[in-house]
Amino acid sequence: MTRLVPLHEVAHARAGDKGNCSNVSIVVYDAGNYPAVKAQITAAKLKRSFPRLLKGEVQRYELDHLLCLNFVMDLALEGGVNESLNLDAHGKSWSFLILSLAVDLDDP
C-alpha cells in the first residue's frame, strides 16, 4: 500500500540564485524514502509542474551518498533578482515550490 505525502514531510531544501539561474538541493531525511523521491522528483516533473515559471533547461544532479538531488534551473527567476518585478524571485522561493510537490511512498 502507498500514501501520497508532500515532499516537505520527508525532505528539506537549500537554495541559491545567481542572475537568472536557481540552484535547489532536496535532501531526504530517511534513506528508505530516497529511492521513491529520486524516481519521482525529476527535471521533467519540475518542467511539467511549473511550465510558466521554468523557461530554460533543468538539470538534476544526484548525490546518492548524501540522499540529495540538486537541481539547476536556467531562466527560472524572471530575469533575475535585480530585473524582476516579482517581489520574491529568489532561489528560496523555488525550495518552497518544489517541497510542495507530492510523492507516493510505501506505507511503513
LINCORSUL-V757285 format. One record per helix or strand of 2 or more residues. SS is the DSSP state (helix for helix, strand for strand). FROM is the first residue (numbers start at 1). TO is the last residue. If there is no record, write none. Layout:
# LINCORSUL-V757285
<<SS,FROM,TO> <SS,FROM,TO>>
This chain:
# LINCORSUL-V757285
<<strand,2,6> <helix,7,9> <strand,11,18> <strand,21,28> <helix,31,40> <helix,43,49> <strand,58,63> <helix,64,66> <strand,68,74> <helix,91,99> <strand,102,106>>
